[in-house]
Amino acid sequence: MSGKGTRGWSVVSDQWMVEGKRRTVDGGQGTVSVILAIGLFLSFFVFLIGPSFSQDISFNASVDKTEVRLDDQITLTISVSGNVKSIPQPILPSLEGFTVYSAGRSQNFTYSGGKIASSVTFNYILVPRKAGKFVIGSAEIGLDGKTYKTDPINITVAAGEEPEAAPTPSQKESAQKKELQGKDLFIETVVDKKKAYVNEQITLTFRFYQGVRLFHNPEYFPPSLTGFWAEDLPPRKQYYKVINGRQYFVQELKTALFPTAAGKQTIGKAELKCTVEDLDRFLTKDPFRMLNRDLMSLFKQGKPQVLRSKPIQIEVLPLPEMGKPENFAGAVGNFKLKVSMDRKEVQVGEPITLKMKISGAGNVKSVGKPTLPELNDFRIYDSGSSEDISKDNYLVQGVKTYEMVLIPKKAGKYSIPPLEFCFFDPKRKTYKTLRSDPILITALPIRYIKLSTSQLKNQGDHLYKNPLFLFFQLIPLLAFAISWRYQKHQEKLNSDVGYARLKRAHKLAKKKLGEAKKLISTDLKAQNSWKSKEFYSEVAKAMIGYVGDKLNLPAYGLTKERIEFELSSRGIEKEKIDNLLKLLDSCDYARFAPGSSGVGEMKRFLSLVEKAVVDLEK
């Protein structure tokens, strides 16, 4: 699972008083009053003397640097000066190699040689997306019927730093202190291990260090996680930390990563976009810069910053071939196996529910079903699976339960052989095989009811002459027809697995959607993003399980392309198929995208899924 998205970041901005570095403007009210007076006087003066502006218009662009690294940023400044009264936003050139953020605009007036000229400056932050040589093309602006263009600017972007091996703690602390000298904001991503087996948990920690007040909640762009299965690890941590004698407010986000393939895998760069105080805007000595500007904007606007972490390289080890059991299905971690029956004595034809619970630490969602031996004396039906995931102490763990329905074909005593489950223990670097105890089952013969003749009574002579006689004769015939039809239905359910799954598909789907509905009320109290993702996961499993039962196909590994092909071949309307696939896409987006859905949104989505299932039943 991989992908980039934006996450909302909640920051308590007003908490900051950092080692005497809280910046204020002394005499702020007096300064603003003086500037207002000067501005009003100058405006009145200009109005009296009439327009006496310079006629020359200058339009140019500049950057603070022409050579940068991939993990750095460039400030692009576009300025317009001359006899201009109303200035539109300039048209930027194509900047395919950069991500562009607006850094605001400023306007001021100058008085020289008896003439008054105005100028406007537009600022942009350019963040390079790849290394190479680029050209910032000409920006354009239209003034008084004329089009003005800036000169192109050549930019060279060098490759960023490559992922490095983990330094020792002392080296890391020394390097961190040197690198962070004088920084107000910075981020970092770290992992608890840089060498792991396939499907072994790696804990990724993202830290945001804040040493100044923010104007808005920052936007978080998670790193690219190609080659990993990712699980969020709540709760978010907040604490203070002193670095180089300066106190920072730190927020942590943790994510559990499970490598999906052996080899060198790279965790990409995380990004954080935020807006901080721009104190330079308060310290200007030119009073003309206050003209044509909303004074309250001085206290509302800030300077945007884009922070990037360094990529991390992970060495993923393949699982050893030596000692690998034949029935090993890829489970990695430390697990336990428990097998139970709901009853051990039934009549022939009655169902028994076999439960197989696998519990422990590891990627529980990827755990496969234990190996079930051949049971020729039973009809066997798969009843599905359920998961109960917990993330205590930032460790993915939980219970996965598989259910099977066993129906004895004939009377007798039977023994269910031990069930086996294999997994790889990364701590001991060995495979382990768990075996359950055998289970004894007694199947009793069917008991028939025999009516005693003493219960019969004389109904009198000439019963056929009674007008109600013929009417009541029809009742047994009707009952016989219904009974015969029901018996044929039951026989087909017991002998035809596909028919049984088809008939029970709607009922099982309603049951699973009902379980998902319970998560909505839970989410109303908890308001946790992982509860929302669990809701969409349950809905997706319900829909895929429903389609699998309708088509008599295994739900595990059923792709959207296969669903579309099978439903189309069975004559299902394309509109219904597209609606179902759209709902599955919405589930995938909600499960893997950051953030969480509201209760109202989840209720509306559940009603759409229920309607789609009803439409497919028609």
N, C-alpha and C positions, 0 to 999 in steps of 0.2 A: 504494500500500500504506500503510495507516495503522492505528492502533490503539494502545491503551494496555495495558501489562502491567507486571508487577513483575519486576525483575531482582535477583538476588543480588549483593551488593557486598562484595568481600573487602577488609577494612581491617586493617592491622597496627596494632592499637590501642596496644600496649605500647611503641611506638617514641618516644613523645612526651616531649620535654624542650624546651619552647618558651620561650626567652629568660627563664629564671627564673620562668615562670608555671606551672610544674608545682606543683599545689596539694596539700599534705599537711596532716594534722592533727597538730600537735606534741603530744607526750605522749599519743598516741592510746590506748595500752594503759592508762595510769593513769586517763584520763578514763572509759573504759568500765568499769574496776573500781569507781570511785567511784559511777557511775550504777547499776551492778548492786547495790551495797550499799544505796544509797538505795531502789531499787525493791523489794528483798527486805524491808527494814525496813518500808516503807510497806504492803506487802501483808500482812505479819504484823500490823501495827497495825490495818488495816481488818478483818482476820479476828477480832481480839480485841474491838473495840468494837461489832461487828455492823453491819448495814446502816443507814446514816443518810444516805440520798441524797435529793437534791431530787426532788420528784415531777413538776415541770414538764418537758415535752418541747418542744423547739424544733426546727423543721424548716424551713429556708429555703435559697434559691439566690441566687447573685450572680455577676456577671461583672466582669472587670477593665476592660472598656470596652463601650460600647453603640453606638459608631460606629467602623467599621473600613473599610479598603479591601479590595478583592477579593484582593489579594496579601498580606493580613495574617492574623492568627489571634486567637481569643478564648479566654480561660481561664474555664471554667464551674466554680464551686465550689458543691457541695451539702453542707451541714453538718447534723448531727443532734446535739443535746445534751440532757442531762437524765438521769433515772434509767433508763438503758438498759444492758443487759448483753450481749445478742446482737443485733447490728444487721445486717439483710440488705442486699443491694445495692439501691439505689433503682431504681425503674422510670423510665427517661427518657422524655420526650415524643417525638413525631415531630419529627425534625430534617431535613426533606427538603432544605433549602437548604444543609446543612453536611455535611462529612465529620468524623466523631467519632472521637477517639482517647482511650483511657483514660490518665490521668496518675498513677494510683495513689491510695492512700488513706492517711490518718494518723489516729491515735487518741491522746487524752491525757486526763488527769484533773486537776481543779482542786479546791482545798480553800478554802472561804470560809464564815465564820460557823458553824463547827462542822459543816458539811455538805460531803460529797464528791459532785461531779458529773463525769460523763464526757462527752466529745464525740468524734464521728468526722467527718472531712472527706473527701469524695470529689472528686477533681479530674479534669476532662476538657478536652481541647483541641478547639476547634471551628474548622475551616477552611472558610470560605465558598466555595461553588461557583458562585455567580452574584450579580450586583448586585440590590439591591432592599431592601424593608422586610420584616422577618420577625419572628415572635413565637416565642420559646422558651416552649412551653407548660408546664403544671404537672407537675413530677416528683412521684411518689407513693412512699410507703413504708408498710408495715404493721407496727405495733408494739402488742403486747398486745391484739390484736383490734380496734384502731382504725386507720383510714387517714388519713394526713397528706399534705397537698399544699402545694407551694410556689406563690408568686405568679408569673404570667407575666412575661416580660421582653421588651421591645421592642428590636430590633436593626436598625440601618441599615447596609447594606453598599454603599459607593460603588464605582463602576467603577474597575478598576486602570488602570495607565498603558498608553497605546496604544503600539504599536510605533513607534519613531522612526528617522529616518535615521541612518546611521552617523556618529558624531562623528570628529573628527580624533584621531590618536593622543595628542597632548598633552592635549586636552580629555577623552578617555576615561580616561587615567591619573589626571588630577586629580579627576574625578568619582568614580572608583573609590576613591581614597584617602579622600575625604570620606565616601562612603557606607559604607565598610567599617570606619570608625573604631570600635574596641572590639568587633567581631564575632568570635566564636569559630569559627563555622561559616558558610559561605555557598556558594552555587552560582551558575553562570552558563552561558549557552549563547551561542555566537558562531558566525558563518559566515564563510567566506573571501570571499564576494561576496554582495551584495544585489540584483544585477541579473544575470540569466542567461537564455539561450535555453531553449526547450522541449527537454527531454531532455539538457541540459548538466549536468555534475556540479557540485554545490554541496557543500562539506564542512562539516558541522555538528559543532562541538566542544562537548561538555559537560564542565565542570570542577567538581570538588568540592574546596573549600579547607577543610582541617581543622586547627584550632589547639588542640583539646583532645582528651582521650582519650574514646573511645566505649565503651559497654557492650556493644553488639551490632553485628553487621553491618547497615548501613543498607539500606532498601528503596528501589530506584530505579524511578520511574514515568516512562517516556519521554514526550516531548511528542507531542501529536497531529500527525500528518503527512499530513493530508488534502490531496490534490493532488500528492503526491510518491511516487515509487518509491524505496524505501530499501534500502541495503546496509550491513551492519556493516563497519567498517574496523579490523581488529586490527593490531598488538597494543595493549593498554591502556598508556598512559604514566603513570609516577609520578616525581615530582621535588619539590624544595623551592623555595619562592619567598618572598621577603621583601617585605611590604607594610606601609607605615607603621612600619617598624622592627620588625615582628613576623614571625616565620618560620612559614609554613604548609606543610603536606604536601599536595600537589596530585595528584589523579588525573584523568586525561582519558579520555573515550570519544569516538571519532569515528565518524560515520555519513555515508555518501555518499548524497546526495539528488538525484534526477533529476525535475524538474518534468514533469508530464504534461499541463498545459494552460496556455495563456497567460493573463495577467492578474495581479491582486494575489493572492498566496497567503500564508498565515500559518502559521508554525511555532508550535505552541502552547507552553504553559508546561510545563517539566519539573519534577518533584517528587521530593524525597528525604525520607524519614522516618527519623529516627535517634534514639538515646537517649544523652544525655550525662550527665556527673556533675552531681548536684544538691547542691552544697556547702551550701546553706541548711539542709538536713536535718541536717548535722553541727554547725552553729553555734548551735543552740537552747540557751537558758539554762533552759528549763523541764524539770526532771528527771522530771516526771510523764508527759511524752510518751513515755518509754521503756517505760511499763507496757503490758501486752497487746500487745507488738510483738516480732516475731522480731528479735533484735539483729543477726543476720547479714544481714538484709534491708537494713540501713543501707549495707552494702558491696556489695550486689548490684543494687539498684534505681537507676534514674536518672530523668532528666526527658526526656520525649519532645519532639522538635522536628520541625516540618514546614517544609522549605525549598522555595521556588518561584523559578523563573527567570522572566525577562520574555519575552513573545512576540516573535517576529521577523517582520517583514513583508518579503516577497521580491517584486520586480517581475520577472515572467516575460515575456520578449519572444517574440512569435510568430516563426517562421522566415520569412524574406523570400520573397515570391512571385516577385520578379524573379530570373530565372536558375534557377528550380527545374526540374530535369529531370523528364520525364514519368514515368520509372521510379523516382523517389525514394521510398523506403519509410520515412523517418523516422530514419535513423541519424545521430547527432550525435557528433562527436569527430574522431579522426585515425586512419585505418585503411589497411591494405595488403591486396591481393588476390593469391592464388596459386591457380592451377588446374593439376591434374595428372591423368593417367590411369595405372591400374595396368599396362596394356599397350596397345600400339598396333597389334598384328597378331593377329587372332583368326579363327576359322572362323565361318561364318554360323550364327547361333543361339546363339553363346557370349556370355556377359555381359562387359561392360567397366565398371569402376567409375570414375566421374568424381568427383573430390574438389575442393571449392571451399573454401579456407581464407581467412577474414577475420580479421585480427589487428590490434591497436592499442589505443588508450586510448579509453574511452567505455563506454556501457551495452551491453556485449557481448551480454547476454541478449536485448535487444530488436532485435538486428541481423537483418534479413530476408535471404532468399535472393537471390543475384545473378540477374539476368535471364538466362534460358536461351533462346536462339533456337530457332525451329522446326526440328526434325530429322525429316523425313518418312520417311527411310530407316532409322530406328531405332525400336524399341519402348523407351519410357522409363518407369522406375519410380523412385519416390522411396524412398531407403533410410534416411531420417532425418537427424538432426543431433546434434552433440555440442559441449560447451563445456568450456573450460579457463580458469577465471577466476583471476587473481592481483590482489593489492591492495598491491603494493609501494609504499612511500612514500605510502600512503593515497590512491592513485590507482587507480580501477577500470580494469582492462585485461585482455587475454587473447586467446584464439583461439576462434572458432566455425567448425566444419567441417560443411558440407553434403555429403551423398553421393547420387549418382544412378547408377542402373544402366542402361546403354545396351546393347541387343541388336540387331546389324545384321540386316536382313531379307533382304538379298541380297548376293552377292559384288560387290566393287568397292573403289575408293579414295575415301575421303570426308574432308572437311575440316570440323572443328568450328569454327564462327565464334567470334570473340572474345566472352567473357562480360563483362557490365558490372555494376558496383556503384557506387552513388552515395551520398554522405554530405555533411553540412554541417559545415564547419570553423568552430567558434565563435571561434577566435583571429583568423583572417583574414576571418571573416564572409562566406565564399563557399562555393558548392557545388563539389564535386569529383567527377569520374567516372573510375573506374578500369576499364581494359580489359585482358583477358588476351590472350596470343598465340594465334593459331589452332593447332589440333592436327590432324595428319594421322593417319587410321586406315585400315588395310588389312583388308578382310574377305575371307577365302579361301573358295573353294567347299568343300562337304562332300566328304570323301574316302571312297569306297566300297571295301570289301574284296572281292576276287574270289578264290575258291578254285580251285586248279589241279586238273584231273582226275587227274593222276598220283598224287595222294594217296589215291584210291579203291582199295579192295581187294575181291577176290572173297570173298563171305561163304558161298559154297556153295549147293547146290540145295535146294529145298523149305524155304525159310526160314519159310513160313507154317505149317509143321507144328510148328515149335518152340513149346512152351507159353508161353515168355516173350515171344513175338513180339507177341501182342495186348496184353500188359501194357505193353511199351515203346512201342506205338503211341499209348497214352494220354498219354505224357509230352510229345510235341510239341504235342498238342492243348492240354494244360494250359499249356505254355510260350507257345503262341500266344495263348491267352486272356489270360494275364498281361501279355504284351507289348502286346497290343492295348489292354488297359485302361490300361497305363502310358503308351502313346503318346497316347491320348485325354486322359489327365490332363495330360501335358506340353503338348499343343496348347491345352488350355483355360487352363493357366497362362500361356502366351505370348500368348493372344488376349484373355483376360478378366482385366482388372486387378483387379476386385473379388474374383474367385475366387482369384487369386494372393495377394492380401493376406489373404484369409480363411485359406488354408492355411498361410501363413507367420506368422500372427499369434502363435500360441503359441510358436513357436521364437524369434521376435524378442523377445517379452516375457521369455522365460527368459534370453536373452542380456543384455538390459538390466538385469534384476534381478540377474544375476551380476555386472555391473559395479558395481551399487549395493552388493552384498555385499562387494566389495573395499574400499569406503570404511569398512566397519565395523572391519576390522583396522587400517586406517590411523588411524582415530579413536582406537583403543585406545592408540596411541603418542602421538598428537598432543594429544588431549583438547581440540580447538578447537571452539567452537560453530559456526564456519562449515563445518567438515567434517560435522557432524551435519545442518546445513541442506542441504548439498549432497547428502547421502544421501537425505533425504526428497524433494528436488527430482528426483533420478534415478528414485526409485520412482514419483513422480507422473507423470513423463513416460512411464515404462514402461506404467503402467496406462492412461493416456489414449491412448498409441500403440496399445496392444492393442485397446482398444475401437474406435478409428478404423479399424484394419485389419479387425476383425470386421464392422463396419458399412459398410466402404468409404466412409468419410467422412474429410475432412482433419482431422488431429489438431489443427492450429493453430486456435484459436478454438472448440474443442469444449467447450461448457459442460455443467455437471452436469444442468441441465434438459433439454438436448438428449439427453444420454446416457440419462436416465431414460425420455424419450419414445420414443427409437428402440429401446431394449432391450425396453420394454413392448410396442411394436407388433410385435415379432418373437417374442412369446410367452415371453420369459424370465421366470422366477418372480420375484415381487416381493421375496421374501426375499433372493435373490442380488443383485438390483439395489440394495436398501437397504444390503446389506453392502459392495458396491463403493463406493457414494457415501459411506458412513461412513469408509471407508479414505481416500478422496480428501480428505474434510474433515480427517482427522487429519494428513495430509501438509501441507495448507495451514496448519493451526495450528502444526505443528512448524517449518515454514519461516519463518513471519512472526512468531511469538511469540518473545520473548526467551528466553535460556538455551539449553541443549543437552540431548540425550537421552543416556542411558547405553548402553553396548554391549549389555547384556542386553535392554534395551527395544527397541533397533533390531533385534536378531535376532528377537525375538518378533514384532515388527511385520512383518518381511520374510516370516516363515513364514505369517502371516495373509494377506498379499497373494498369495503363491504358491498358497495353498489357494483363495482367491477366483478366481484365474485358472483353476485346474483345475476348479472347480465350473462356471464359465461354458462350459468346453469340453464338459461332459457334455450 
